[in-house]
Amino acid sequence: MAEIAEPVWIAANASQAEVTPFEQRRQQILQAARGCFSRLGFHSASMHQICAQAQMSPGALYRYFPSKDAIIEAIAEDERHRAAACMQGLWKDGLVIDRIVQVGMEYLRSTRDRTTGGLTIEIWSESIRNTAVGRRFCEIETHVRETLHALLLDARERGEIDVDIDLKTALTVIFALADGLVLHLQLRQDVDVEMLEPQMRRCIENLLAPKDGARGAVSEDGTFRAASFDTLTVPLHERDDDDVSPRP
């Protein structure tokens, strides 16, 4: 069985630390920069525009960040923290498909607002250009992809997902599904994110579930117990973790 090293939540103590006036001001600048970058792009947004958004003078802003690149680096670090926090859900108890769906839904919720969603799309665009900014954010996605790969490799060896599945291809489909939904939700603000969970679950199940339909539960000792495939199509919020009874 593949050995999986559980990722460290690097932002675990951030919320517990006392927020100083300096840090409050710093976060104010970063939030203003996020808004500018999401609307105008990393290259087009200027320090003058960030200052105006943050309602502070250039001299005051430069006390916190010496350049626009320094602001972008700080945002990249925040994104690394956010990704690490989101990925924590993959290491909870329960079936791997349930955990992937749950983390996927958290990802969609966290990118729903215009600023976060718009910045996420700008990050993708910049990553395609392969600039220094893009390479920095590609490092974050690579870490997320490697974590998911290790998780799926372990699940495959335990027989929880299709033993013949190509994990590289499966990961590409999972990323495309999640990122495509982020983009579409920015275009369609009227869509209720919570209504997407059953369909996301169906897609992930069809992609990963064993061909013979065997699914089930993971016991306390880590052993996978098979059950009928159609017993687990009820969304997480509508059933107990131990509920493997067929849908009516």
C-alpha positions in Angstrom: 0.0 0.0 0.0 1.3 3.4 -0.9 2.4 5.5 2.1 0.7 8.9 2.2 2.2 11.8 4.1 -0.7 13.9 5.4 0.0 17.5 4.4 0.6 20.0 7.1 -1.9 22.8 7.4 0.5 25.6 7.3 -2.1 28.2 8.1 -3.3 26.3 11.2 -2.1 28.9 13.7 -2.9 32.0 11.6 -6.4 32.4 13.0 -5.2 31.9 16.6 -2.5 34.6 16.4 -3.3 38.1 17.5 -3.8 40.4 14.5 -1.7 43.5 14.9 -2.6 46.9 13.3 0.4 46.4 10.9 -1.1 43.0 9.8 -4.6 44.5 9.5 -3.2 47.2 7.2 -1.3 44.7 5.2 -4.4 42.6 4.6 -6.2 45.7 3.6 -3.7 46.3 0.9 -3.8 42.6 -0.3 -7.6 42.7 -0.5 -7.4 45.9 -2.5 -4.8 44.3 -4.8 -6.9 41.2 -5.3 -9.8 43.3 -6.4 -7.6 45.2 -8.9 -5.9 42.1 -10.2 -9.2 40.3 -10.7 -10.7 43.2 -12.7 -7.6 44.4 -14.6 -5.1 41.5 -14.6 -1.7 41.3 -13.0 0.1 43.2 -15.7 -2.4 46.0 -16.3 -3.1 46.8 -12.6 -0.8 49.5 -11.3 0.5 50.4 -7.9 -1.4 53.7 -8.2 -4.7 51.8 -8.7 -4.0 49.6 -5.8 -3.3 52.6 -3.6 -6.6 54.2 -4.6 -8.4 50.9 -3.9 -6.7 50.6 -0.5 -7.4 54.3 0.2 -3.8 55.1 1.1 -0.9 57.0 -0.3 1.9 55.4 -2.3 4.4 56.3 0.4 2.3 54.5 3.0 1.8 51.5 0.8 5.5 51.1 0.1 6.1 50.7 3.8 4.3 47.3 3.5 5.3 46.2 0.0 8.2 47.6 -1.9 6.8 46.6 -5.3 3.9 45.0 -7.2 5.8 41.8 -7.4 6.0 41.7 -3.6 2.3 42.0 -3.4 1.8 39.2 -6.0 4.2 37.0 -4.0 2.2 37.6 -0.8 -1.0 36.7 -2.6 0.6 33.6 -3.9 1.6 32.7 -0.3 -2.0 33.3 0.8 -3.3 31.0 -2.0 -0.8 28.3 -0.8 -2.3 28.6 2.7 -5.9 28.4 1.3 -5.1 25.4 -0.9 -3.5 23.6 2.1 -6.6 24.4 4.3 -9.0 23.2 1.6 -7.0 19.9 1.1 -7.4 19.0 4.8 -10.8 17.6 4.0 -9.2 14.8 1.9 -7.7 13.3 5.1 -10.9 12.9 7.0 -12.5 9.5 7.6 -14.8 8.0 5.1 -14.9 7.0 1.5 -12.5 8.7 -0.9 -15.3 9.7 -3.3 -17.2 11.4 -0.5 -14.1 13.3 0.5 -13.3 14.5 -3.0 -16.9 15.7 -3.5 -16.8 17.5 -0.2 -13.5 19.3 -0.9 -14.7 20.1 -4.4 -17.8 21.8 -3.0 -15.7 23.8 -0.6 -13.6 24.9 -3.5 -16.6 26.1 -5.4 -18.0 27.9 -2.4 -14.6 29.6 -1.7 -14.3 31.0 -5.2 -18.0 32.0 -5.6 -17.5 35.8 -5.0 -16.5 38.0 -7.8 -13.1 39.0 -6.3 -11.9 35.5 -5.5 -13.4 33.9 -8.5 -12.1 36.6 -10.8 -8.6 36.4 -9.3 -8.6 32.6 -9.7 -9.4 32.9 -13.4 -6.7 35.6 -13.8 -4.2 33.2 -12.1 -5.0 30.5 -14.7 -4.6 32.9 -17.5 -1.2 34.1 -16.2 -0.1 30.5 -15.6 -0.7 29.7 -19.3 1.6 32.6 -20.3 4.4 30.8 -18.3 5.7 34.0 -16.7 7.3 34.2 -13.3 3.9 34.8 -11.8 2.4 31.9 -13.6 5.2 29.5 -12.5 4.7 30.5 -8.9 1.0 29.6 -9.0 1.8 26.4 -11.0 3.8 25.2 -8.0 0.7 25.5 -5.9 -1.4 23.4 -8.3 1.4 20.9 -8.7 1.3 20.3 -4.9 -2.5 19.9 -4.9 -2.2 17.5 -7.9 0.5 15.4 -6.1 -1.6 15.2 -3.0 -4.7 14.0 -4.9 -2.5 11.5 -6.8 -1.2 10.0 -3.6 -4.8 9.8 -2.2 -6.2 8.1 -5.3 -3.2 5.7 -5.6 -3.9 4.5 -2.0 -7.6 4.1 -2.8 -6.9 2.1 -5.9 -4.6 -0.3 -4.0 -7.3 -0.8 -1.5 -9.9 -1.5 -4.2 -12.0 1.5 -3.3 -11.7 2.9 -6.9 -11.3 1.2 -10.3 -8.1 -0.8 -10.2 -7.6 -0.2 -14.0 -8.1 3.6 -13.9 -5.3 5.8 -15.3 -4.7 8.2 -12.4 -3.1 10.9 -14.5 -6.1 11.0 -16.8 -8.6 10.9 -13.9 -6.9 13.8 -12.2 -7.0 15.9 -15.5 -10.8 15.2 -15.6 -11.3 16.1 -12.0 -9.3 19.4 -12.3 -11.2 20.3 -15.5 -14.5 19.6 -13.9 -13.8 21.8 -10.8 -12.1 24.6 -12.7 -14.8 24.6 -15.4 -17.4 25.0 -12.8 -15.5 27.9 -11.2 -15.5 29.7 -14.5 -19.1 29.0 -15.3 -20.3 30.1 -11.8 -18.6 33.5 -12.5 -20.6 33.8 -15.7 -23.8 32.6 -14.1 -24.2 34.2 -10.8 -27.8 33.0 -10.5 -26.7 29.4 -10.2 -27.1 27.9 -6.7 -23.7 26.2 -5.8 -25.4 23.7 -3.5 -27.5 22.3 -6.3 -24.4 21.1 -8.0 -23.4 18.5 -5.4 -25.5 15.6 -6.6 -24.3 16.1 -10.2 -20.7 16.5 -9.1 -21.0 13.3 -7.1 -22.4 11.4 -10.1 -19.5 12.6 -12.3 -16.8 11.6 -9.7 -18.5 8.2 -9.1 -18.8 7.4 -12.8 -15.1 8.3 -13.2 -13.6 6.5 -10.2 -16.0 3.8 -8.9 -14.9 0.1 -9.5 -16.3 -1.3 -12.8 -18.2 -4.0 -10.9 -20.0 -1.3 -8.9 -18.4 -2.4 -5.6 -18.3 0.4 -3.1 -18.8 0.5 0.6 -17.2 1.8 3.7 -13.8 2.0 5.3 -13.6 0.4 8.7 -11.6 1.7 11.7 -8.6 -0.5 10.7 -8.5 1.0 7.2 -10.1 -2.0 5.5 -12.4 -1.3 2.6 -15.8 -3.1 2.8 -17.6 -3.3 -0.5 -21.3 -2.4 -1.0 -23.6 -1.8 -3.9 -22.7 1.2 -6.0 -26.1 2.8 -6.0 -26.3 2.9 -2.2 -24.1 6.0 -1.8 -25.6 8.4 -4.3 -27.4 10.4 -1.6 -25.5 13.7 -0.9 -23.5 13.9 2.3 -25.8 16.5 3.9 -28.8 14.2 3.5 -27.4 11.0 5.1 -25.4 9.8 8.0 -21.8 8.6 7.3 -22.8 5.0 8.1 -25.9 5.1 5.9 -25.4 2.6 3.0 -29.1 1.8 2.5 -30.4 1.8 -1.0 -32.3 4.9 -2.2 -36.0 4.5 -2.4 
